[in-house]
Amino acid sequence: MWLATQPMGRWLVIEPDPHAFAAALLALWETGRSAVLPGDDRPQTLASLAPLVEGSLPSTPPQPNRGQLPTLVPIDPEAEAVVLYTSGSTGKPVMQPKRFRQLTSELDRQAKLWPLDGGAVVSQVSHQHIYGLLTGILHPLCHGVPFCGDENRYPEAMAERLIEASDAGLAVRLVSSPAQLSRLPDHLSWQAPAMVFSSGAPLALHDAKRCERLIGAPVIELYGSTETGGIAHRRQTQTEAWTPLPDVEIALGDGTLALRSPFLATPSEWWQQADRVEPCPEGFRLLGRTDRLAKISGKRISLTAIERHLCQYEAIEDAHCLDLERRDGRLGVVVAMALDALPQDHASRRAQVATLRAHLATLLEPVAIPRYWRFVQTLPTNSQGKRDHTILKRTFDDLDDDRLARWLGARAHDGKHVITLEVPERLRYLQGHFDEFPLVPGVVMVQWAIRHAHEVFGQLGAFRGVDRLKFQKILLPGQRLALSLERRADGITFGFDSNQGRHASGRVRFTTESRDD
């Protein structure tokens, strides 16, 4: 590393190895510089930060002689220590400077609550973010205990580090995240750490219970943000309530969380969080966020930014990104495109997804790229013409029920209802029909017509039969189609059409009145 003749100021630091990172951090601090820690190492991110910093570490210029070594300077508690980046409400990264006083205040509280007592720290999370920086690097560094990270994000490596620490007689604090703790394998031999920390998002209760059973150590969750630092903690297997950290004052009056904290840049002022809460005797419960940010694999992801990046793509007219709150922790996105650009079958859909993922890969971290994609001509709205989370989320209902066609929207005109559907590639009814050439059975199309007719027209009465049933074209997985429905006095008529033509049609009769005895 080379600092000798370079000017003071902000320096960019991206270093995955925790020990090299700590060395770079100390070198900057002891020479009066601050560290800029971007949330990712994407080329576009680094290019945007380059004009804002004086240099970067690690760097490999010619090695200066000893006469050029910088002079060490005393650290001012109010001086800037690090600059972190977090997504703002607009989706653009927002710079968050942290003073030494803020970091020291939080480290002091951590030490009081969870003293290391000569143990060790094994971290699975990135130290480029506030949680990993404080808990995985600075806490052990300040107390002179060994720490390791980087490769430990994989459970096999983490299990080996726990065994090594136990053999050395060290009580380990494991620094982890919900994404990693939810995927602990059963087959590994676990050496119990003294404690497990989790942050970045709420840990599911069943994952907390399973982790404590597998590893044999209490799981402590930390709640906070880049802006605020730590706010509260809990052990979910004992209580769902969050307890504020020492000296963190909270107010819960209007259903959202406000706080005053020594970890804030201005400790005397109230900070408003975008989290809905409710009070309880032990502290407070979290009810979810009020803004357009999501926590995915422990990282704050701006849904607005993903939408903005997608809309930069020529063929896309609009997009809406959703946190589906699935166990895999990945995002879904509904993309509106012109009719002639919409994918109509499995091959074109797969190609479209690959193209858009490649487009986003130049702009976002891999974890922020949506896994589940839905393509529509216009984004579904409610009766007032507004975007509705429930309606948009319906386009992903097939993920939880493999009997359903993928619903992509509906419209009505002159008594005729048209519902846009797509055949999921994992549809249950494709199994065994047929093994080398899967297609949708005709009876399934009739079931889909009846199901959607009940949703559109309400109760139709007892089923009497199907008339004028025709199957003209096969229906394949991935195919996009329109289901048209019309109400008749004795039932409904239906038709399934795609860009290939008509696939099926018929009339379903229902008994609407009871017969006299």
PEDALIN-V529695 format. One line per field, one symbol per residue. burial: + if it has 9 or more other C-alpha atoms within 8 Angstrom, else -. A space follows every 50 residues. Layout:
burial = ???
This chain:
burial = --------++++++++-+-+++-++--++++++++++++--+--++---- --++++++-----+----+----------++++++++++-+----+++++ +++-+++-+++----+-++++++++++++++++++++++++---++++++ -++-+-+++-+++-++---++++++++++++--------++-++++++++ +-+---+++-++--++++++++++++-+++++++++---++++++--+-+ -+---+++++++++--+------+++++----++++--+--+++++++++ +++++++-+++----+++++++++----++++++++++---+++++-++- -++--++-+++++++--+++--+++++-++++----++--+++-++++-- -+-+++++++-----+++++++++--+-+++-++---++++--++--+++ --++-----+-----+--+-+----++++++++++++---++++++++-- -++++++++++------
